[in-house]
Amino acid sequence: MTFNEEVSDVHYFHGALPDDDADKMLVNEGDFLIQCRPSQDGRLILAVRKKEVFRFHLDRIKNNAVRLMNKQFPTIKDAVAHFQKNQLDLNGDGVVLRRPVPKSKWSITHRDVRMRYKIGSGAYGTVYQGYLTIRDKGQTRKIKVATKRLDSVGKDEQGLIEMMKEARVMQMYEHVNIVKFYGFVIDRTPYLLVMELCQDGSVEDLLRKKGSAVSVARRVDLATQAARGMEYLHMKRCIHRDIATRNCLLSGDTLKLADFGMCRATSIYKVDLSKPQNVRWLAPEVWRTGETKFCTDVYAFGIMIWELFVCPYRSPYSSWKAITVKEQVVNGYRMSTPDLMPDSMATIMKQAWAHNPNTRPTAGELRQMLEDVNKDYNSSMDASANSEDTKEANLTLRTANSVENSANCATARTPARTPPRSARRG
């Protein structure tokens, strides 16, 4: 067995797991695990907790042996066994290795993932369709998945940080209108995120390709499903920060919010306005406060409602440069209501993109308004949308979001400005 094979076979080898994630897994004195450093050519690190976490190099030497604390051992397991009986020196103090911390349930190995062909790309990687082998109680089965592959070419370290931020967020959530997360692969390069495969593409793709063939009823239902997903995220105290039709994927008739690269598990997130922003979906107050909140997601949702009904599809403010969009939106401009949009949807859209964030509905209120409209267009779907579980969750969401919206938008008060006449529906 080679050194690399031995490492992969160790149940407490966590691959390129970032220190922040590793430290959270090391709870008690003597808890330990092994990591590798992508920036140091995959150098192995033994991490162990005393009061704080200490890290020691595991050096590879000839004949696949390993050196730890200037002592040579035939294998990694031999090195660990030695320091389970003898103290590791910590500048005069010491610690004994007590409990090996196994990989989390989200940690997947390369042997269980097979990538087939490219289906898209994102900020830091390329997305492929493939297969995941799931092993459970001696049984194995394969399912189709989407794998986001971290593009290397010198980007491994920063890209890994961004990838693991997305993984941390995605593993917290499970909802029918959220793309399911299966896990991450960091035992060796290429690093991967493994997610549910939505074979029918994005909502933006649907609108571009099908155009007027997409019924008003379908558009209303898509908005309603997206609102259910956003409401769930807000209940979990998560800001998506990238609500748009391009980030809504389809699996049959079911819409699923996706692309959690910008998502943050917090109720307020400070943004760096010197970096590129999704200007066409960005709430006007963000340019003043530098903060994204639940109410800025709701604003972006209002823009997405416009996307859902403009036919033929085009990007918001498509004839304007980003700087013009910023200037006009900050001064109160809003796009004209698409001809295809029912009055009931236009009313919801305008409430969602209101200039004053305090007057925007919460995600829960928005979802309920859309449910009411959806009943008029898709009454047969009402039963599935209002199961007992959904009713209970919605009650919790409405209560939590009502309180949260008031608190989180209090600092973002700004006078509402009347849009130019050309921006209003005539």
Secondary structure in CASP SS format (residue, H / E / C, confidence):
PFRMAT SS
TARGET T0000
AUTHOR 0000-0000-0000
METHOD secondary structure of the structure
MODEL  1
M C 1.00
T C 1.00
F H 1.00
N H 1.00
E H 1.00
E H 1.00
V H 1.00
S H 1.00
D H 1.00
V C 1.00
H C 1.00
Y C 1.00
F E 1.00
H C 1.00
G C 1.00
A C 1.00
L C 1.00
P C 1.00
D H 1.00
D H 1.00
D H 1.00
A H 1.00
D H 1.00
K H 1.00
M H 1.00
L C 1.00
V C 1.00
N C 1.00
E C 1.00
G C 1.00
D E 1.00
F E 1.00
L E 1.00
I E 1.00
Q E 1.00
C E 1.00
R E 1.00
P H 1.00
S H 1.00
Q H 1.00
D C 1.00
G C 1.00
R E 1.00
L E 1.00
I E 1.00
L E 1.00
A E 1.00
V E 1.00
R E 1.00
K C 1.00
K C 1.00
E C 1.00
V E 1.00
F E 1.00
R E 1.00
F E 1.00
H E 1.00
L E 1.00
D E 1.00
R E 1.00
I C 1.00
K H 1.00
N H 1.00
N H 1.00
A C 1.00
V E 1.00
R E 1.00
L E 1.00
M C 1.00
N C 1.00
K E 1.00
Q E 1.00
F E 1.00
P C 1.00
T C 1.00
I H 1.00
K H 1.00
D H 1.00
A H 1.00
V H 1.00
A H 1.00
H H 1.00
F H 1.00
Q C 1.00
K C 1.00
N C 1.00
Q C 1.00
L E 1.00
D E 1.00
L E 1.00
N C 1.00
G C 1.00
D E 1.00
G E 1.00
V E 1.00
V C 1.00
L C 1.00
R C 1.00
R E 1.00
P E 1.00
V C 1.00
P C 1.00
K C 1.00
S C 1.00
K C 1.00
W C 1.00
S E 1.00
I C 1.00
T C 1.00
H H 1.00
R H 1.00
D H 1.00
V E 1.00
R E 1.00
M E 1.00
R E 1.00
Y E 1.00
K E 1.00
I E 1.00
G E 1.00
S E 1.00
G C 1.00
A C 1.00
Y C 1.00
G E 1.00
T E 1.00
V E 1.00
Y E 1.00
Q E 1.00
G E 1.00
Y E 1.00
L E 1.00
T E 1.00
I E 1.00
R E 1.00
D E 1.00
K C 1.00
G C 1.00
Q E 1.00
T E 1.00
R E 1.00
K E 1.00
I E 1.00
K E 1.00
V E 1.00
A E 1.00
T E 1.00
K E 1.00
R E 1.00
L E 1.00
D C 1.00
S C 1.00
V C 1.00
G C 1.00
K C 1.00
D H 1.00
E H 1.00
Q H 1.00
G H 1.00
L H 1.00
I H 1.00
E H 1.00
M H 1.00
M H 1.00
K H 1.00
E H 1.00
A H 1.00
R H 1.00
V H 1.00
M H 1.00
Q C 1.00
M C 1.00
Y C 1.00
E C 1.00
H C 1.00
V C 1.00
N C 1.00
I E 1.00
V C 1.00
K C 1.00
F E 1.00
Y E 1.00
G E 1.00
F E 1.00
V E 1.00
I C 1.00
D C 1.00
R C 1.00
T C 1.00
P C 1.00
Y C 1.00
L E 1.00
L E 1.00
V E 1.00
M E 1.00
E E 1.00
L C 1.00
C C 1.00
Q C 1.00
D C 1.00
G C 1.00
S E 1.00
V H 1.00
E H 1.00
D H 1.00
L H 1.00
L H 1.00
R H 1.00
K H 1.00
K H 1.00
G H 1.00
S H 1.00
A H 1.00
V C 1.00
S C 1.00
V H 1.00
A H 1.00
R H 1.00
R H 1.00
V H 1.00
D H 1.00
L H 1.00
A H 1.00
T H 1.00
Q H 1.00
A H 1.00
A H 1.00
R H 1.00
G H 1.00
M H 1.00
E H 1.00
Y H 1.00
L H 1.00
H H 1.00
M H 1.00
K C 1.00
R C 1.00
C C 1.00
I E 1.00
H C 1.00
R C 1.00
D C 1.00
I C 1.00
A C 1.00
T H 1.00
R H 1.00
N H 1.00
C E 1.00
L E 1.00
L E 1.00
S E 1.00
G C 1.00
D C 1.00
T E 1.00
L E 1.00
K E 1.00
L E 1.00
A C 1.00
D C 1.00
F C 1.00
G C 1.00
M C 1.00
C C 1.00
R E 1.00
A C 1.00
T C 1.00
S C 1.00
I E 1.00
Y E 1.00
K E 1.00
V C 1.00
D C 1.00
L C 1.00
S C 1.00
K C 1.00
P C 1.00
Q C 1.00
N C 1.00
V H 1.00
R H 1.00
W H 1.00
L C 1.00
A C 1.00
P C 1.00
E C 1.00
V H 1.00
W H 1.00
R H 1.00
T H 1.00
G C 1.00
E E 1.00
T E 1.00
K E 1.00
F H 1.00
C H 1.00
T H 1.00
D H 1.00
V H 1.00
Y H 1.00
A H 1.00
F H 1.00
G H 1.00
I H 1.00
M H 1.00
I H 1.00
W H 1.00
E H 1.00
L H 1.00
F H 1.00
V C 1.00
C C 1.00
P C 1.00
Y C 1.00
R C 1.00
S C 1.00
P C 1.00
Y C 1.00
S C 1.00
S C 1.00
W C 1.00
K C 1.00
A H 1.00
I H 1.00
T H 1.00
V H 1.00
K H 1.00
E H 1.00
Q H 1.00
V H 1.00
V H 1.00
N C 1.00
G C 1.00
Y C 1.00
R C 1.00
M C 1.00
S C 1.00
T C 1.00
P C 1.00
D C 1.00
L C 1.00
M C 1.00
P C 1.00
D H 1.00
S H 1.00
M H 1.00
A H 1.00
T H 1.00
I H 1.00
M H 1.00
K H 1.00
Q H 1.00
A H 1.00
W C 1.00
A C 1.00
H C 1.00
N C 1.00
P H 1.00
N H 1.00
T H 1.00
R C 1.00
P C 1.00
T C 1.00
A H 1.00
G H 1.00
E H 1.00
L H 1.00
R H 1.00
Q H 1.00
M H 1.00
L H 1.00
E H 1.00
D H 1.00
V H 1.00
N H 1.00
K H 1.00
D H 1.00
Y H 1.00
N C 1.00
S H 1.00
S H 1.00
M H 1.00
D H 1.00
A H 1.00
S H 1.00
A H 1.00
N C 1.00
S C 1.00
E H 1.00
D H 1.00
T H 1.00
K H 1.00
E H 1.00
A H 1.00
N H 1.00
L H 1.00
T H 1.00
L H 1.00
R H 1.00
T H 1.00
A H 1.00
N H 1.00
S H 1.00
V H 1.00
E H 1.00
N H 1.00
S H 1.00
A H 1.00
N H 1.00
C C 1.00
A H 1.00
T H 1.00
A H 1.00
R C 1.00
T C 1.00
P C 1.00
A C 1.00
R C 1.00
T C 1.00
P C 1.00
P C 1.00
R H 1.00
S H 1.00
A H 1.00
R C 1.00
R C 1.00
G C 1.00
END
